[in-house]
Amino acid sequence: MTKISIFWFRRDLRLTDNVGLHQALQAGYPVLPLFIFDDQILNELPKDDARLSFIHQELTKIDEQLKAKGSGLLGIKGTPKKIWKDLLENYEIAEVHLNRDYEPYARTRDEEIKELVEAEGIAFHTHKDQVVFEAHEVLKADGLPYTVYTPYKNKWLAAFEPSMIAPLKPKMLDNYLSGDFAFPSLAEMGFEQSAITVKPYDLSQLDDYETHRNFPAADGTSYLSPHLRFGTVSTRQIMAKLNASQAVFLSELIWREFFMQILFHFPKVVDRNFRAKYDGIEWRNNKAEFELWCQGQTGYPMVDAGMRQLNATGYMHNRVRMVVASFLCKHLLIDWKWGEAYFAEKLLDFELSSNNGNWQWAAGTGCDAAPYFRIFNPESQLKKFDKDLKYIKKWVPEFGSFDYVRPMVEHKAARQRALDTYKAGIASA
């Protein structure tokens, strides 16, 4: 039996500039490319989940590229441990390569597979791929992690060198295991194609990003985030395209790594406030009001437009995300974890670290959060960022007519209620 390496695709769905795959191909053994459709993840998804459709679409492209090389992508649905036990029985594996994933579930899963593989005397290699700096690479002088963004960003920039994003130069491009490998259809896995699609990313407007990024009607966003989330392009490839005038866009990429290292160092944030002093907040958690927020029926047009855009497309403009999150936590006094879970279900670019970090920022409970007394006024946000109502008219066509719902709360009263509730919660913590 031929000795092989296995490269395990996860959130790195590309054949180019992929560190783990690159290292596997250089190792001297034919490489079997693998993707596991993890039942523990799939069992939580609706049958027409848009993200699964996107993942399957990108994996199909990879499978076609590999078939052109006389190989293919082995796609298996099941639990990772069971699948790896079968692989160890059916192949003579010399090495396993994968890119590191920093989320709590992934870290536990990968450690379990590592123990399984190494027990057979097989080398298990993990690689840095989805970030420029990992959690232990940008630390304070005392060796502790940063919990405030700006000093983290400054240290990140000071440590950065252009060589870190240099393109990989493989010596052996096509050292793939020959064969015809099974790759399942969505239907075979019990799923169906979603009507929601992921847009191609577009970096052509980055020079205007700083000017246009707060105006949802301008549609000046790059639509890059789902592609970074699932690794159809590498962070290095994107950064290599940036110039000095695009520092604001670079800052957004650094925010992503900041929240990743927060989740790594402080995994409690998954279901608890980063700042314990906010644990005493008495959320109202009115289910009927939460449902109106989900449906985009609050009577505040920017909130409603954002939620309807999310429900229809899987996207929501970043400025609008801040407005709708603040409204849920402050105006309605609904626990940020409810909003976080809804976004996790709907967002095409859902990433646990960023979703959690941004929701805790909006609620005021996070590491580098907006102060609790900063409460967005959705009406003034509308006047400032969509004064011509182009965004509103697109998503709330009944706005301005008798058919549009009345505001579910009055801003001034809701603001005062939030201030009083937060003060009382802090005092009781």
Secondary structure, DSSP 8 states (H G I E B T S, - for coil): --EEEEEEESS---SSS-HHHHHHHHSSS-EEEEEEEEHHHHTTS-TT-HHHHHHHHHHHHHHHHHHTTT---EEEEE-HHHHHHHHHHHSEEEEEEEE---SHHHHHHHHHHHHHHHTTT-EEEEE--S-SS-TTTSB-TTS-B--SHHHHHHHHHHH--GGGG-----S-S--B--S------TGGGT----S--------TTGGGHHHHTT-GGG------HHHHHHTSS-HHHHHTT--GGGHHHHHHHHHHHHHHHHHHH-GGGGTS-SSGGGTT------HHHHHHHHHT-SS-HHHHHHHHHHHHHS---HHHHHHHHHIIIIIS---HHHHHHHHHHH-TT--HHHHHHHHHHHHT-STT---TT----HHHHHHHH-TT-HHHHHH-TTTTSTTS---SS-HHHHHHHHHHHHHHHHHH-
